[in-house]
Amino acid sequence: MNPSTEEKALIAEALETCACLGLRKTSRAVTRRFDTILDPSSLRSTQVVILLELAHNGTMTLSQLADAMFMEKSSMSRMVKTLADRGYISIEYSGGKRYASYTLEPEGLEAIRNVVPYWMKAQQEFIDALGENDWKDIREALLAAAKTMAGKS
């Protein structure tokens, strides 16, 4: 069964104006480009951000990391395991394996130092594509939207 002409117009409008789809496409494109530039560091952009969060905040729980990045805990759990397996972070369990806290290890700090030049290149390429002022405005609007949509405003 095919949609009617009226339904097709509504479907086309939804695809063109959907905030979720537009943001996902943009996020995937930006992530793909950052990951390409970061490739020599052997880190993905999502891994770099976790290391940066731990370097900035110190020891964090899984929930704190997931909340900081607006991620599901199950996805975050897989990501931190990879970083722990590489020796970049340590995991300390309390209450059995139910509660864990994550700390940046010296190897993780060294990984940050190694990835910074690649990250700076990716970040500058992105800013150059948008313009400094537009990026500032977009960044502020996106952060406000994320907080609002997550019920944190």
Phi and psi in degrees as a GROMACS rama.xvg file:
@    title "Ramachandran Plot"
@    xaxis  label "Phi"
@    yaxis  label "Psi"
@TYPE xy
-99.4074  146.885  ASN-2
-67.9149  151.587  PRO-3
-69.731  170.006  SER-4
-58.8838  -42.2456  THR-5
-64.3799  -42.2317  GLU-6
-65.8342  -39.8066  GLU-7
-61.2244  -39.7869  LYS-8
-64.5086  -41.9421  ALA-9
-65.4594  -40.9517  LEU-10
-63.5449  -44.8492  ILE-11
-61.878  -42.9649  ALA-12
-62.9216  -42  GLU-13
-61.5201  -43.5716  ALA-14
-65.4179  -35.6204  LEU-15
-76.0459  -30.6674  GLU-16
-112.329  -2.5081  THR-17
-63.882  117.302  CYS-18
-61.5697  -43.6269  ALA-19
-61.6049  -48.5198  CYS-20
-64.1597  -44.4431  LEU-21
-61.248  -43.7495  GLY-22
-67.9874  -38.7756  LEU-23
-63.4862  -43.8213  ARG-24
-61.2411  -46.4988  LYS-25
-62.8423  -46.0389  THR-26
-59.9968  -44.0972  SER-27
-64.9171  -41.4282  ARG-28
-65.5122  -44.4369  ALA-29
-65.8068  -44.5989  VAL-30
-60.594  -43.9113  THR-31
-59.8702  -42.9304  ARG-32
-68.7615  -44.9753  ARG-33
-59.2004  -46.4087  PHE-34
-61.7937  -36.3458  ASP-35
-61.9457  -45.6979  THR-36
-69.7921  -35.2631  ILE-37
-78.5609  -10.185  LEU-38
-48.4943  -42.4156  ASP-39
-61.6937  -19.7433  PRO-40
-82.9885  -10.798  SER-41
66.7879  18.1822  SER-42
-120.165  146.49  LEU-43
-93.9333  158.83  ARG-44
-57.4163  -38.0623  SER-45
-65.7145  -34.0889  THR-46
-71.0913  -39.189  GLN-47
-60.1053  -43.8642  VAL-48
-63.4958  -37.4954  VAL-49
-63.3244  -46.023  ILE-50
-60.3908  -41.2904  LEU-51
-64.9693  -40.8896  LEU-52
-59.1171  -45.5362  GLU-53
-68.2427  -38.045  LEU-54
-64.8321  -36.8181  ALA-55
-78.1612  -42.5045  HIS-56
-101.103  -13.1868  ASN-57
81.5204  -159.067  GLY-58
-58.8632  135.033  THR-59
-136.983  153.505  MET-60
-84.8731  168.443  THR-61
-59.3958  -44.0597  LEU-62
-61.4237  -42.2921  SER-63
-63.3288  -43.3668  GLN-64
-63.4875  -46.9543  LEU-65
-61.9427  -44.1463  ALA-66
-63.4993  -40.7682  ASP-67
-60.9376  -30.372  ALA-68
-108.205  7.95942  MET-69
53.6174  47.4661  PHE-70
-119.653  160.95  MET-71
-73.9747  144.965  GLU-72
-62.601  -33.5975  LYS-73
-64.8361  -40.7065  SER-74
-67.0274  -43.191  SER-75
-62.4345  -39.4166  MET-76
-58.3479  -43.3713  SER-77
-64.752  -39.2842  ARG-78
-69.2067  -42.3158  MET-79
-70.1631  -30.7347  VAL-80
-61.738  -43.1155  LYS-81
-60.2098  -44.106  THR-82
-67.5363  -36.3558  LEU-83
-67.6128  -41.0949  ALA-84
-60.941  -28.3557  ASP-85
-88.3459  -2.40816  ARG-86
82.4381  11.3557  GLY-87
-81.4529  -28.4353  TYR-88
-135.893  156.37  ILE-89
-110.555  152.72  SER-90
-118.742  126.729  ILE-91
-116.432  124.367  GLU-92
-98.2508  143.927  TYR-93
-136.264  148.063  SER-94
66.9466  45.444  GLY-95
75.2543  -140.748  GLY-96
-99.1774  11.0688  LYS-97
-72.0244  -39.2951  ARG-98
-118.506  128.735  TYR-99
-132.569  147.424  ALA-100
-124.834  149.926  SER-101
-120.61  135.463  TYR-102
-131.939  140.015  THR-103
-70.1991  131.842  LEU-104
-96.1107  163.613  GLU-105
-53.8685  -36.0028  PRO-106
-64.5032  -33.2121  GLU-107
-69.1728  -39.7789  GLY-108
-65.4017  -39.1297  LEU-109
-64.4518  -38.4592  GLU-110
-62.4292  -39.501  ALA-111
-61.9627  -46.6087  ILE-112
-58.52  -39.1617  ARG-113
-72.0738  -32.0982  ASN-114
-85.6495  -20.2623  VAL-115
-52.7568  -47.1874  VAL-116
-60.3939  -37.2277  PRO-117
-69.4276  -43.2255  TYR-118
-61.7683  -43.3908  TRP-119
-60.1809  -39.067  MET-120
-64.6049  -46.1468  LYS-121
-63.8602  -44.7517  ALA-122
-62.0769  -43.9131  GLN-123
-66.0854  -38.8596  GLN-124
-60.2831  -42.8117  GLU-125
-64.5095  -47.535  PHE-126
-63.4091  -40.5243  ILE-127
-61.6747  -36.0716  ASP-128
-67.8995  -34.3256  ALA-129
-96.5823  -32.3665  LEU-130
97.2467  139.97  GLY-131
-56.9898  -48.3508  GLU-132
-66.9821  -42.4696  ASN-133
-62.9267  -41.2149  ASP-134
-62.346  -42.1237  TRP-135
-59.5688  -46.4138  LYS-136
-65.1892  -44.4927  ASP-137
-63.5022  -44.9007  ILE-138
-57.938  -47.2694  ARG-139
-62.9321  -41.9371  GLU-140
-65.9219  -41.5243  ALA-141
-65.6611  -42.1026  LEU-142
-63.4555  -41.9534  LEU-143
-63.1167  -42.9765  ALA-144
-64.4096  -42.1176  ALA-145
-61.8716  -43.786  ALA-146
-65.3317  -41.6413  LYS-147
-64.7251  -47.4713  THR-148
-67.561  -27.8743  MET-149
-87.766  1.21695  ALA-150
74.0233  29.1898  GLY-151
-109.665  9.15224  LYS-152
